[in-house]
Amino acid sequence: MNQEIEVLRAYLPESVLYIMTLISVKSTLILVKQYGGSHIEIPNKAKSSHTLANLIGMNDLAALCHVYGGSYLDLPRCIRLMSLSRDIEILQDYNAGLSRPKMAIKHQLTERSIRKILMRLKNEEKQGRIDQIKAAITVLL
């Protein structure tokens, strides 16, 4: 899992990387997907009845309580990582033969944006980095 984080480090905010040192990567990403772009109150003590306990488990909640207990945790949206994940999906759609107009509708983008994304990712593919990125995203997301 650490290898995947290293591949995607440039796409993750420092605050998320820090949270990943406290709790599991999986729990961190669950929090980002559920609460990204907002701040959540971390209880003083971990209780099994707390919403976060059901979401990330008692051990990870206890670790968050130890550091952030009684305060708020601001969770970034991780737009760069989520956009990269979408872009990889666009490349996979393209490789599967989906037309640019259909991809634009599917991903709620313009055809021009689809074209730019594909050009950028094809360049990454030529440099041999795209397979590592795809693998890391598959494992993490």
C-alpha positions as CSV (number, residue, x, y, z in Angstrom):
1,M,0.0,0.0,0.0
2,N,2.9,2.4,0.7
3,Q,4.1,2.0,-2.9
4,E,0.8,3.2,-4.2
5,I,0.8,6.2,-1.9
6,E,4.3,7.1,-3.2
7,V,3.1,6.9,-6.8
8,L,0.1,9.2,-5.9
9,R,1.9,11.5,-3.4
10,A,1.8,14.5,-5.7
11,Y,-1.9,14.2,-6.0
12,L,-2.6,14.2,-2.2
13,P,-2.7,17.1,0.1
14,E,-0.2,17.1,3.0
15,S,-3.0,17.0,5.5
16,V,-4.3,13.7,4.0
17,L,-0.9,12.2,4.0
18,Y,-0.6,13.1,7.7
19,I,-3.9,11.5,8.5
20,M,-2.7,8.3,6.7
21,T,0.1,8.1,9.2
22,L,-2.5,8.0,12.0
23,I,-5.1,5.7,10.6
24,S,-5.3,3.2,7.7
25,V,-5.2,4.4,4.2
26,K,-8.6,2.8,3.6
27,S,-10.2,4.7,6.5
28,T,-8.6,8.0,5.4
29,L,-10.0,7.6,1.9
30,I,-13.4,6.6,3.3
31,L,-13.4,9.9,5.3
32,V,-12.4,11.9,2.3
33,K,-15.1,10.4,0.1
34,Q,-17.8,10.9,2.8
35,Y,-16.7,14.2,4.3
36,G,-14.2,15.8,1.9
37,G,-14.6,19.5,1.7
38,S,-16.0,19.9,5.2
39,H,-14.8,19.6,8.8
40,I,-16.0,16.9,11.2
41,E,-16.0,17.0,14.9
42,I,-13.8,14.3,16.5
43,P,-15.1,13.2,19.9
44,N,-12.9,13.2,23.0
45,K,-13.3,9.5,23.4
46,A,-14.0,6.8,20.9
47,K,-17.4,5.2,21.4
48,S,-18.8,2.4,19.3
49,S,-22.1,4.3,19.0
50,H,-20.4,7.2,17.2
51,T,-21.0,7.6,13.4
52,L,-17.3,7.5,12.7
53,A,-16.9,4.2,14.5
54,N,-19.3,2.6,12.1
55,L,-17.5,4.2,9.2
56,I,-13.8,3.7,9.9
57,G,-13.8,1.3,12.9
58,M,-13.0,1.7,16.6
59,N,-9.2,1.5,16.3
60,D,-8.9,4.2,13.7
61,L,-11.5,6.4,15.5
62,A,-9.4,5.9,18.7
63,A,-6.3,7.1,16.9
64,L,-8.1,10.2,15.6
65,C,-9.4,10.9,19.1
66,H,-5.9,10.7,20.5
67,V,-4.7,13.4,18.2
68,Y,-7.8,15.5,17.4
69,G,-10.2,14.6,20.2
70,G,-12.6,17.5,21.1
71,S,-11.7,19.5,18.0
72,Y,-12.6,19.6,14.3
73,L,-10.8,17.9,11.5
74,D,-10.8,19.6,8.2
75,L,-10.9,17.1,5.4
76,P,-9.9,18.3,1.9
77,R,-11.8,17.1,-1.1
78,C,-8.6,15.7,-2.8
79,I,-9.7,17.1,-6.1
80,R,-6.5,16.2,-7.9
81,L,-6.7,12.6,-6.9
82,M,-10.4,12.3,-7.7
83,S,-9.8,14.0,-11.1
84,L,-7.0,11.7,-11.8
85,S,-9.2,8.7,-11.0
86,R,-11.9,10.1,-13.4
87,D,-9.2,10.7,-16.1
88,I,-8.0,7.1,-15.9
89,E,-11.6,6.0,-16.3
90,I,-11.9,8.2,-19.4
91,L,-8.8,6.6,-20.8
92,Q,-10.2,3.2,-20.1
93,D,-13.5,4.2,-21.8
94,Y,-11.5,5.4,-24.8
95,N,-9.5,2.2,-25.0
96,A,-12.8,0.3,-24.9
97,G,-14.0,2.2,-27.9
98,L,-16.4,4.7,-26.4
99,S,-16.7,7.8,-28.5
100,R,-15.7,11.2,-27.2
101,P,-19.2,12.6,-27.3
102,K,-20.5,9.7,-25.2
103,M,-17.5,10.1,-22.8
104,A,-18.3,13.8,-22.5
105,I,-21.9,13.0,-21.5
106,K,-20.9,10.2,-19.2
107,H,-18.4,12.3,-17.3
108,Q,-20.3,15.6,-17.6
109,L,-17.4,17.3,-19.4
110,T,-17.0,19.0,-22.8
111,E,-15.6,17.1,-25.7
112,R,-12.7,19.5,-25.7
113,S,-12.0,18.6,-22.1
114,I,-12.1,14.9,-23.0
115,R,-9.7,15.5,-25.9
116,K,-7.2,17.4,-23.6
117,I,-7.4,14.7,-20.9
118,L,-6.7,12.0,-23.5
119,M,-3.8,13.9,-25.0
120,R,-2.2,14.3,-21.5
121,L,-2.8,10.7,-20.5
122,K,-1.4,9.4,-23.8
123,N,1.7,11.4,-23.1
124,E,1.9,9.8,-19.7
125,E,1.4,6.4,-21.3
126,K,4.3,7.0,-23.7
127,Q,6.6,7.8,-20.7
128,G,5.5,4.6,-19.0
129,R,4.0,6.2,-15.9
130,I,0.3,5.5,-16.6
131,D,0.4,1.8,-15.6
132,Q,1.8,2.6,-12.2
133,I,-0.8,5.3,-11.7
134,K,-3.6,3.0,-12.8
135,A,-2.5,0.3,-10.4
136,A,-2.2,2.7,-7.5
137,I,-5.6,4.1,-8.1
138,T,-7.1,0.6,-8.4
139,V,-5.7,-0.4,-5.1
140,L,-6.5,2.8,-3.2
141,L,-9.9,3.7,-4.7
